[in-house]
Amino acid sequence: MRIVADSHAIVWYVQGSPRLSERAAAALSEASDGIVVSVATLVDLWYVTQTTQGVTANDLATLRSTMVASPKVDLHPIDVAVADAAASILKFWADDWRSIIEAGAGYWRYVPTENGVRFLTRYDYRPRWARLGEVIDRRAVRPIFGWATAWSFDRLRLWLEKGIPPERSRNQAIAHAVASYGLAGMWTYHGR
């Protein structure tokens, strides 16, 4: 069996990180015919060193040499089909010291499949304000940013697949949240 691994999975697997789920680690360990990794992962690793203060150039060199030397890892080149599938790449930053996001980058792409279109996205950024910014980012900003991104693209998916306009999805979600919090508030109030 061959397993296709994305950047996070292969890095966590090589590092033996507990961030990789037990199921994913087992699948990669049992990949008798090897692990397929895009050479774009090597670019991803460089990208991580530019956006993450916890990963150094030495860490990158170690990970890269481990992947390249491993007989189990099969690096695949980026070809025209992959390049054509990449729709948009962006870089963003904020010069204002009040913004928690100092600089970042990301991409999104649409990959045609038998059943329609698969949407992929990835982004990362470097928070400002040193250690305080890292804590605020990890505990609040990044989870909210990730949730908002997923929600906005899910609204787009519903529009494309089912014809439900994004505004309607938003309004239904807001009505659901207000009703849920309202009921929870009444239950809490009357439970006193």
PASEBA-1860 file (N, C-alpha, C; in nm, 3 decimals):
! residues 192
1> MRIVADSH> 0.085/-0.117/0.000/0.000/0.000/0.000/0.090/0.124/0.000 ~ 0.057/0.224/-0.086/0.127/0.352/-0.088/0.038/0.457/-0.023 ~ 0.099/0.544/0.051/0.027/0.650/0.121/0.075/0.785/0.067 ~ -0.018/0.876/0.041/0.017/1.013/0.001/0.011/1.098/0.127 ~ 0.121/1.169/0.154/0.129/1.250/0.277/0.146/1.397/0.241 ~ 0.074/1.482/0.312/0.093/1.626/0.293/0.211/1.673/0.379 ~ 0.240/1.800/0.373/0.358/1.855/0.442/0.354/1.831/0.592 ~ 0.240/1.863/0.656/0.233/1.845/0.800/0.251/1.699/0.839
9> AIVWYVQG> 0.182/1.610/0.768/0.188/1.468/0.804/0.330/1.414/0.794 ~ 0.400/1.445/0.686/0.535/1.388/0.669/0.632/1.448/0.770 ~ 0.620/1.577/0.797/0.708/1.641/0.895/0.684/1.581/1.034 ~ 0.559/1.571/1.073/0.529/1.516/1.205/0.570/1.369/1.214 ~ 0.556/1.296/1.103/0.596/1.155/1.101/0.747/1.142/1.118 ~ 0.824/1.221/1.042/0.970/1.217/1.049/1.018/1.259/1.188 ~ 0.951/1.358/1.248/0.989/1.407/1.381/0.939/1.316/1.493 ~ 0.845/1.228/1.463/0.784/1.147/1.568/0.696/1.231/1.659
17> SPRLSERA> 0.635/1.333/1.602/0.557/1.429/1.680/0.424/1.370/1.728 ~ 0.384/1.403/1.851/0.253/1.359/1.901/0.138/1.432/1.832 ~ 0.168/1.536/1.753/0.062/1.608/1.681/0.002/1.524/1.569 ~ 0.076/1.422/1.522/0.024/1.332/1.420/-0.066/1.230/1.489 ~ -0.188/1.214/1.439/-0.281/1.120/1.504/-0.227/0.978/1.498 ~ -0.271/0.895/1.592/-0.226/0.756/1.596/-0.263/0.683/1.466 ~ -0.381/0.712/1.415/-0.426/0.648/1.291/-0.336/0.686/1.173 ~ -0.303/0.814/1.162/-0.215/0.860/1.052/-0.075/0.802/1.068
25> AAALSEAS> -0.023/0.802/1.191/0.111/0.747/1.215/0.116/0.599/1.179 ~ 0.011/0.526/1.215/0.006/0.383/1.182/0.000/0.362/1.031 ~ -0.081/0.442/0.962/-0.091/0.429/0.816/0.043/0.456/0.749 ~ 0.114/0.559/0.794/0.244/0.590/0.736/0.346/0.482/0.769 ~ 0.341/0.429/0.889/0.435/0.322/0.929/0.410/0.194/0.850 ~ 0.284/0.168/0.817/0.249/0.044/0.747/0.248/0.059/0.596 ~ 0.294/0.172/0.543/0.296/0.196/0.398/0.405/0.110/0.335 ~ 0.369/-0.014/0.304/0.468/-0.111/0.254/0.528/-0.072/0.120
33> DGIVVSVA> 0.453/0.004/0.038/0.503/0.045/-0.093/0.554/0.188/-0.094 ~ 0.568/0.247/0.023/0.628/0.380/0.033/0.528/0.491/0.060 ~ 0.583/0.608/0.089/0.505/0.728/0.116/0.533/0.826/0.003 ~ 0.429/0.870/-0.064/0.441/0.964/-0.174/0.432/1.106/-0.118 ~ 0.531/1.187/-0.151/0.536/1.325/-0.104/0.569/1.414/-0.223 ~ 0.497/1.522/-0.238/0.527/1.616/-0.345/0.654/1.693/-0.311 ~ 0.734/1.722/-0.413/0.853/1.804/-0.385/0.812/1.944/-0.338 ~ 0.686/1.979/-0.360/0.636/2.107/-0.307/0.647/2.110/-0.155
41> TLVDLWYV> 0.651/1.992/-0.093/0.669/1.984/0.052/0.803/2.046/0.091 ~ 0.905/2.028/0.009/1.035/2.089/0.039/1.023/2.241/0.039 ~ 0.942/2.294/-0.054/0.917/2.438/-0.057/0.836/2.477/0.067 ~ 0.737/2.393/0.101/0.657/2.417/0.221/0.746/2.427/0.345 ~ 0.846/2.341/0.353/0.936/2.341/0.469/1.012/2.474/0.477 ~ 1.056/2.523/0.363/1.122/2.654/0.362/1.024/2.761/0.410 ~ 0.901/2.753/0.360/0.797/2.849/0.396/0.774/2.850/0.547 ~ 0.775/2.732/0.608/0.757/2.721/0.753/0.868/2.795/0.826
49> TQTTQGVT> 0.992/2.786/0.777/1.102/2.856/0.845/1.085/3.007/0.835 ~ 1.013/3.053/0.733/0.994/3.198/0.716/0.878/3.251/0.799 ~ 0.784/3.164/0.836/0.665/3.210/0.906/0.655/3.160/1.050 ~ 0.742/3.069/1.088/0.735/3.011/1.222/0.868/3.030/1.292 ~ 0.867/3.098/1.402/0.992/3.123/1.473/1.049/2.998/1.538 ~ 0.965/2.896/1.558/1.011/2.775/1.626/1.085/2.678/1.535 ~ 1.092/2.704/1.404/1.161/2.615/1.311/1.279/2.690/1.251 ~ 1.399/2.636/1.272/1.519/2.703/1.224/1.565/2.644/1.090
57> ANDLATLR> 1.663/2.707/1.030/1.721/2.656/0.906/1.786/2.519/0.930 ~ 1.843/2.498/1.048/1.902/2.367/1.080/1.794/2.260/1.089 ~ 1.679/2.294/1.149/1.567/2.200/1.155/1.523/2.163/1.013 ~ 1.516/2.264/0.927/1.477/2.242/0.788/1.576/2.149/0.719 ~ 1.705/2.174/0.737/1.808/2.091/0.673/1.799/1.946/0.721 ~ 1.775/1.926/0.850/1.764/1.791/0.904/1.642/1.719/0.847 ~ 1.527/1.788/0.847/1.405/1.727/0.792/1.422/1.694/0.645 ~ 1.478/1.788/0.571/1.496/1.769/0.427/1.587/1.650/0.399
65> STMVASPK> 1.702/1.643/0.466/1.795/1.532/0.440/1.735/1.399/0.483 ~ 1.657/1.398/0.591/1.591/1.274/0.634/1.492/1.227/0.529 ~ 1.412/1.319/0.473/1.314/1.281/0.372/1.381/1.235/0.243 ~ 1.481/1.310/0.198/1.547/1.277/0.072/1.620/1.143/0.083 ~ 1.680/1.115/0.199/1.758/0.992/0.216/1.673/0.869/0.244 ~ 1.551/0.889/0.287/1.467/0.775/0.325/1.423/0.694/0.204 ~ 1.448/0.562/0.203/1.402/0.479/0.092/1.249/0.465/0.093 ~ 1.187/0.499/0.203/1.042/0.485/0.214/0.968/0.604/0.153
73> VDLHPIDV> 1.036/0.720/0.143/0.972/0.841/0.092/1.002/0.855/-0.057 ~ 0.895/0.868/-0.136/0.904/0.883/-0.281/0.864/1.025/-0.318 ~ 0.963/1.111/-0.350/0.934/1.250/-0.384/0.886/1.259/-0.529 ~ 0.772/1.326/-0.549/0.716/1.343/-0.683/0.729/1.488/-0.726 ~ 0.767/1.511/-0.852/0.783/1.649/-0.900/0.649/1.719/-0.924 ~ 0.657/1.849/-0.930/0.541/1.928/-0.968/0.539/1.929/-1.121 ~ 0.427/1.888/-1.179/0.418/1.888/-1.325/0.317/1.994/-1.369 ~ 0.290/1.998/-1.499/0.201/2.100/-1.553/0.061/2.090/-1.493
81> AVADAAAS> 0.012/1.967/-1.474/-0.123/1.950/-1.417/-0.131/2.010/-1.277 ~ -0.027/1.988/-1.197/-0.027/2.043/-1.061/-0.017/2.196/-1.067 ~ 0.070/2.245/-1.155/0.084/2.391/-1.167/-0.045/2.455/-1.214 ~ -0.117/2.389/-1.307/-0.244/2.443/-1.355/-0.351/2.443/-1.248 ~ -0.341/2.348/-1.156/-0.442/2.338/-1.050/-0.425/2.448/-0.946 ~ -0.305/2.505/-0.935/-0.280/2.610/-0.837/-0.345/2.739/-0.886 ~ -0.449/2.783/-0.819/-0.525/2.898/-0.867/-0.469/3.030/-0.815 ~ -0.443/3.038/-0.687/-0.403/3.166/-0.631/-0.305/3.148/-0.516
89> ILKFWADD> -0.206/3.233/-0.516/-0.109/3.237/-0.408/-0.108/3.381/-0.357 ~ -0.108/3.397/-0.226/-0.112/3.531/-0.172/-0.011/3.549/-0.059 ~ 0.029/3.672/-0.043/0.115/3.710/0.068/0.048/3.830/0.134 ~ 0.046/3.832/0.265/-0.021/3.942/0.334/0.062/3.987/0.453 ~ 0.042/4.110/0.494/0.113/4.166/0.607/0.038/4.289/0.657 ~ 0.074/4.334/0.774/0.015/4.455/0.831/0.129/4.538/0.889 ~ 0.137/4.662/0.845/0.240/4.752/0.897/0.199/4.815/1.031 ~ 0.071/4.813/1.060/0.019/4.873/1.182/0.057/4.787/1.302
97> WRSIIEAG> 0.123/4.843/1.402/0.169/4.769/1.519/0.054/4.709/1.599 ~ -0.070/4.763/1.581/-0.185/4.711/1.655/-0.236/4.578/1.600 ~ -0.198/4.544/1.478/-0.241/4.416/1.419/-0.156/4.303/1.474 ~ -0.221/4.196/1.515/-0.146/4.081/1.568/-0.071/4.008/1.456 ~ -0.119/4.021/1.331/-0.054/3.955/1.219/0.054/4.047/1.162 ~ 0.178/3.998/1.169/0.289/4.075/1.114/0.303/4.047/0.964 ~ 0.315/3.918/0.927/0.328/3.880/0.787/0.287/3.735/0.770 ~ 0.240/3.701/0.652/0.201/3.564/0.626/0.185/3.539/0.477
105> AGYWRYVP> 0.154/3.414/0.445/0.134/3.376/0.306/0.041/3.255/0.303 ~ -0.014/3.230/0.185/-0.102/3.115/0.171/-0.139/3.092/0.027 ~ -0.220/2.991/0.005/-0.268/2.962/-0.130/-0.404/2.896/-0.121 ~ -0.474/2.897/-0.232/-0.591/2.813/-0.248/-0.592/2.766/-0.391 ~ -0.647/2.648/-0.409/-0.653/2.592/-0.543/-0.775/2.503/-0.558 ~ -0.814/2.489/-0.681/-0.929/2.406/-0.717/-0.877/2.289/-0.799 ~ -0.910/2.168/-0.757/-0.864/2.049/-0.825/-0.987/1.975/-0.881 ~ -0.996/1.963/-1.014/-1.110/1.890/-1.071/-1.106/1.743/-1.029
113> TENGVRFL> -1.221/1.689/-0.992/-1.234/1.547/-0.958/-1.349/1.488/-1.038 ~ -1.367/1.359/-1.026/-1.476/1.292/-1.097/-1.613/1.344/-1.054 ~ -1.624/1.380/-0.928/-1.753/1.423/-0.873/-1.769/1.574/-0.862 ~ -1.680/1.650/-0.919/-1.691/1.795/-0.911/-1.555/1.859/-0.894 ~ -1.546/1.951/-0.799/-1.422/2.024/-0.776/-1.386/2.013/-0.628 ~ -1.260/1.985/-0.602/-1.211/1.980/-0.464/-1.135/2.109/-0.437 ~ -1.165/2.172/-0.326/-1.102/2.298/-0.290/-1.000/2.274/-0.180 ~ -0.879/2.324/-0.199/-0.773/2.310/-0.099/-0.722/2.449/-0.062
121> TRYDYRPR> -0.689/2.466/0.063/-0.632/2.594/0.105/-0.533/2.571/0.218 ~ -0.437/2.659/0.226/-0.341/2.657/0.337/-0.285/2.798/0.352 ~ -0.271/2.841/0.473/-0.207/2.969/0.501/-0.142/2.962/0.638 ~ -0.048/3.048/0.658/0.016/3.061/0.787/0.066/3.204/0.799 ~ 0.088/3.248/0.919/0.136/3.383/0.939/0.220/3.388/1.066 ~ 0.294/3.496/1.078/0.380/3.519/1.194/0.315/3.628/1.278 ~ 0.283/3.597/1.404/0.222/3.700/1.489/0.328/3.798/1.540 ~ 0.284/3.918/1.574/0.377/4.015/1.634/0.356/4.018/1.784
129> WARLGEVI> 0.423/4.102/1.853/0.418/4.122/1.997/0.489/4.011/2.073 ~ 0.588/3.950/2.013/0.673/3.850/2.079/0.592/3.739/2.145 ~ 0.629/3.701/2.265/0.566/3.587/2.333/0.417/3.611/2.360 ~ 0.381/3.733/2.399/0.241/3.767/2.425/0.158/3.745/2.298 ~ 0.209/3.790/2.183/0.139/3.771/2.057/0.122/3.625/2.022 ~ 0.225/3.543/2.050/0.215/3.400/2.023/0.105/3.335/2.107 ~ 0.097/3.374/2.233/-0.004/3.317/2.323/-0.145/3.359/2.278 ~ -0.165/3.488/2.253/-0.295/3.537/2.208/-0.333/3.471/2.076
137> DRRAVRPI> -0.235/3.459/1.986/-0.261/3.398/1.855/-0.303/3.252/1.871 ~ -0.226/3.177/1.947/-0.253/3.033/1.961/-0.386/3.007/2.031 ~ -0.421/3.088/2.131/-0.541/3.062/2.211/-0.669/3.121/2.153 ~ -0.657/3.231/2.076/-0.779/3.297/2.030/-0.781/3.326/1.880 ~ -0.682/3.401/1.832/-0.688/3.451/1.695/-0.684/3.338/1.592 ~ -0.587/3.248/1.604/-0.572/3.142/1.503/-0.695/3.050/1.498 ~ -0.750/3.005/1.612/-0.872/2.923/1.604/-0.989/2.998/1.539 ~ -1.006/3.125/1.574/-1.116/3.203/1.516/-1.091/3.225/1.367
145> FGWATAWS> -0.968/3.256/1.330/-0.931/3.276/1.189/-0.957/3.149/1.110 ~ -0.917/3.034/1.163/-0.939/2.906/1.095/-1.087/2.875/1.081 ~ -1.163/2.898/1.189/-1.306/2.873/1.184/-1.373/2.964/1.081 ~ -1.339/3.092/1.081/-1.400/3.187/0.988/-1.366/3.152/0.843 ~ -1.243/3.108/0.818/-1.203/3.068/0.683/-1.283/2.947/0.639 ~ -1.291/2.846/0.725/-1.367/2.725/0.691/-1.514/2.758/0.667 ~ -1.570/2.843/0.752/-1.711/2.879/0.738/-1.736/2.953/0.608 ~ -1.648/3.048/0.572/-1.670/3.124/0.449/-1.660/3.034/0.326
153> FDRLRLWL> -1.565/2.940/0.327/-1.554/2.851/0.212/-1.666/2.748/0.209 ~ -1.720/2.713/0.325/-1.834/2.622/0.326/-1.957/2.693/0.269 ~ -1.972/2.820/0.300/-2.082/2.898/0.241/-2.067/2.904/0.089 ~ -1.944/2.919/0.041/-1.918/2.919/-0.104/-1.953/2.782/-0.163 ~ -1.916/2.674/-0.092/-1.946/2.538/-0.140/-2.097/2.518/-0.151 ~ -2.173/2.560/-0.051/-2.318/2.545/-0.055/-2.379/2.623/-0.171 ~ -2.322/2.737/-0.201/-2.370/2.818/-0.312/-2.344/2.746/-0.444 ~ -2.224/2.692/-0.460/-2.189/2.624/-0.585/-2.262/2.492/-0.601
161> EKGIPPER> -2.271/2.413/-0.493/-2.330/2.280/-0.504/-2.482/2.278/-0.495 ~ -2.540/2.365/-0.412/-2.684/2.358/-0.387/-2.758/2.485/-0.423 ~ -2.687/2.586/-0.469/-2.753/2.710/-0.509/-2.798/2.797/-0.393 ~ -2.749/2.770/-0.272/-2.786/2.849/-0.155/-2.693/2.971/-0.148 ~ -2.746/3.091/-0.166/-2.660/3.210/-0.165/-2.585/3.225/-0.031 ~ -2.462/3.274/-0.034/-2.385/3.292/0.090/-2.457/3.376/0.194 ~ -2.531/3.478/0.149/-2.603/3.563/0.244/-2.708/3.483/0.321 ~ -2.775/3.392/0.251/-2.877/3.310/0.317/-2.813/3.216/0.419
169> SRNQAIAH> -2.701/3.154/0.381/-2.630/3.066/0.476/-2.587/3.145/0.599 ~ -2.534/3.266/0.577/-2.491/3.351/0.688/-2.609/3.384/0.778 ~ -2.721/3.426/0.718/-2.838/3.465/0.797/-2.894/3.347/0.875 ~ -2.895/3.229/0.814/-2.944/3.109/0.885/-2.852/3.074/1.001 ~ -2.721/3.088/0.981/-2.626/3.059/1.088/-2.642/3.158/1.203 ~ -2.662/3.284/1.170/-2.680/3.386/1.274/-2.809/3.359/1.351 ~ -2.918/3.328/1.279/-3.046/3.298/1.345/-3.032/3.176/1.435 ~ -2.960/3.075/1.389/-2.939/2.954/1.469/-2.859/2.986/1.596
177> AVASYGLA> -2.754/3.067/1.581/-2.672/3.104/1.697/-2.752/3.185/1.798 ~ -2.831/3.282/1.749/-2.912/3.364/1.840/-3.014/3.277/1.914 ~ -3.079/3.187/1.840/-3.177/3.099/1.903/-3.111/3.007/2.007 ~ -2.997/2.950/1.971/-2.927/2.860/2.063/-2.882/2.931/2.189 ~ -2.818/3.048/2.172/-2.772/3.122/2.289/-2.890/3.177/2.370 ~ -2.997/3.214/2.301/-3.116/3.261/2.371/-3.177/3.152/2.458 ~ -3.189/3.031/2.401/-3.242/2.919/2.480/-3.149/2.884/2.595 ~ -3.019/2.883/2.570/-2.923/2.854/2.676/-2.932/2.958/2.787
185> GMWTYHGR> -2.947/3.085/2.746/-2.959/3.192/2.845/-3.085/3.179/2.929 ~ -3.199/3.146/2.863/-3.324/3.128/2.938/-3.313/3.008/3.032 ~ -3.254/2.901/2.984/-3.238/2.781/3.067/-3.152/2.812/3.189 ~ -3.043/2.886/3.166/-2.953/2.923/3.277/-3.025/3.016/3.376 ~ -3.098/3.114/3.322/-3.168/3.210/3.407/-3.273/3.139/3.493 ~ -3.351/3.051/3.432/-3.457/2.984/3.506/-3.405/2.872/3.595 ~ -3.282/2.834/3.574/-3.224/2.727/3.656/-3.172/2.777/3.790 ~ -3.174/2.907/3.811/-3.122/2.964/3.936/-3.209/2.934/4.052
END
